[in-house]
Amino acid sequence: MFTSEGAYSSTLDSKGRFQLPTAILREVSEKIEGRFMINRSTEKCLTLYPINVWNVYKERLNKLNSFKPSNRQAIRYFMGSATEIKLDAKNRLLIPKPLSQYACLDKELLIVGMTTFIEIWDPKLYEEELNRFSKENPEIIDDIANQIFGDGDFYDHLS
């Protein structure tokens, strides 16, 4: 199973390609043959899914009732920009121009591991998003930390 964490700097070349960080490449299974799905995120960034992870998301989207307007809109949003891309011989991925424009990607990139998928950000927009979130929703981080760590029983599982 693919898992990814951490943040890595990368750059776009003149053709719109970037090098996938080595730490993430190690997690990429040979089963997916270098295939990924890239699309818009709900924030001003892109999401990159190993093809096997994307297929699970796609199955869930396919189960939505497309006669319900909000479901149809969500399906349109996520499927309409989804594009399959593949690692080249130098472990680079090509970001389609419309997606690069959507996420305001120029030269510098920030690759952020989000467990089962990856986000691709303009570094300045990423910093703005983190600052905005922490100012507008400081209690959410505390609430989530409390859900994860509870009343300390989390540490019981470490020994």
N, C-alpha and C positions, 0 to 999 in steps of 0.2 A: 504494500500500500504506500502510495506517495504521501510524504509529509514534508512540510517546508516551514522554516522559521528563520527569523533574522531579516536584516535589511542590508542590501548590497548596492554599491554604486556601479553604474554601467554607462556606456555612451552609445548613441546612435551614430552609425556611419552615414555617409552621404546617400546611401541607397535605402536607409531606414532599417538597417539590421543592427542587432545588438547581441553581445555575447552573454549567454546564460551563465551565471556564476557557477564555479566548480562545485560548491557545496550543494547547490540545487541539482546539478547534473548527476551527482552521485546518487541522488534519490530517484532519478528517472529510471524506470524499469525498462529493460529491453523489450518487454511485452508491448509497449506502446510505440516502438520503432521511431522514436523522436517526434511523434505526432502530438500536437497541442491544439486546443481551441482557444481563440482569443476573442474577447468582445468587450463592450462597454460595461462599466460598473455603474452602480447607482450614484457613486461620487464621480468626480472629474478625473478618473483614472481608468486603466484597463485591467481586466482580469484574464489570467492565463491559466488554463486547466489542462493537465495531462488528459489525453483523449479518453482514457478509461474513466476518469473522474467526471469529465464532461458528459459522458454517456449516462451516468447515474442522474445528473441534474436534468438532462434532456428527458429521460424517462419520467421524472416527476413533473416536468412541464407538460409532457404529453398526457398526463392524467388529469390535468385541469380541464374543467368544462369551458370550452372556447366560446360557448354561447353567452357566457357571463362577460359583460363588457370589461370589467377590471382584470379578469383572467386573460382575455384576449389581448388587452393592452400590455400586460406583463409578458405574455408569450411573444408578442411583436417586438417588445423592447429587447428581450434577451436573444431571441432567435434571429431577429433582423440584422444584427451586427455581428453575429457569430461567424468566424472565419477560421477554417483549419489552416494551420501553419506547421512546417516541419523543420527540424534542425538540419542545417546544411553540414557539409563535411568539416567545417571549422566550429561547429556547435553554436552557430548564430541562428537567430530567428528574425524573420522579416515582418515588421509591423505594417499592415496595410495603411496607406495614406489617410483614408477617412478616419480610421481609429486613432492614428497618431494626432490628427488635427483635433478630434474630439477631446483628447486628454491633454492638449496643449504641450505635446512633447516636442522638444527642440533637439538639443544635443545631449544634455545630462539626463540620466534616468536614475530612479531609485526603485530597486526590485525588492518587494516586501513579501516574505513568506507568510502565508495565512493558513497554515496547516495543510489543507487539501487543495489549495490553489495559490496562485501568486498574483499580487497586484503590481502594476507598473505605473509609476508616478513621475511627474515632473517634481524634482526635489522641493521647490518652493511651494507648490500647491500641497504637497504632502505635509510640510511644516505648518502651513496655514490651516489645513484640515485638523491636524492634531491640536493646535492652539484653539481653534474654534470649538472643537468638541469638549476640550477640558474646561473651557470657560463657560460654555452653555450647559454642560451636563456633568459637573464634577461628581455628583452622587452616583452616577451610573457605574463609574469605575469602581467605586467602593462597594456597590451592591454586587457587581460581578465577582470581585475579589472575595467577598463574603460567601457567595455561592460556591466558589471553588475551594476555598480554604476552610469554610465553616467555622466551627468552634475549636479548631485545632486537630480534629480527627484526621485531616489530610496528612499530617506528619506521622501518624501512626502507621501509615502504609509505606513509609520510606525505610523503615528498619527491617 
